[in-house]
Amino acid sequence: MVRLRAAIKDQAPERIVNSEAALDATLDEASAEARAAGKLNIVLLTAPNRDWLSIVVGGEETVVGYNYGHGDPPYYVSAGQAQTDDPVMTAYVGLEHHTEFPRRWVVALALGRQAAREFLVTGKRPESIAWTEA
């Protein structure tokens, strides 16, 4: 298991997540805050090697992203069932920064959370989810 840094809210300190219970609690809290704010939140989870996973919380669906710490391509996003871009999913990084995702990247929240747990265990791009290059 790796020690992840979790960024939940803009201008708030990052949290350290080093257990499945801590990850679940962090995602649950971020989801509750998003629902209270009436918008979806994008939580960023960063591994020690600076690779990071993003996950949309606050609803029943999510978009999961994966980027390497070096910042160069390829960039990955979850591959959903839809073949269209509409309707887009609108979410906010840290509940502040507006982002839109095409419908083809949307997957069930349970699948996204499974990918987040795998990232916590390995610190690498999860294999439990289908990816496409963004």
Stockholm file with secondary structure:
# STOCKHOLM 1.0

chainA/1-134         MVRLRAAIKDQAPERIVNSEAALDATLDEASAEARAAGKLNIVLLTAPNRDWLSIVVGGEETVVGYNYGHGDPPYYVSAGQAQTDDPVMTAYVGLEHHTEFPRRWVVALALGRQAAREFLVTGKRPESIAWTEA
#=GR chainA/1-134 SS CCCEEEECSTTSCCEEECSHHHHHHHHHHHHHHHHHHTSEEEEEEECTTSCEEEEEESSSEECEEEECTTCCSCCEEECCSCCSCCSCEEEEETTTEEEEECGGGCEEHHHHHHHHHHHHHHSSCCSSSCEEEC
#=GC SS_cons         CCCEEEECSTTSCCEEECSHHHHHHHHHHHHHHHHHHTSEEEEEEECTTSCEEEEEESSSEECEEEECTTCCSCCEEECCSCCSCCSCEEEEETTTEEEEECGGGCEEHHHHHHHHHHHHHHSSCCSSSCEEEC
//
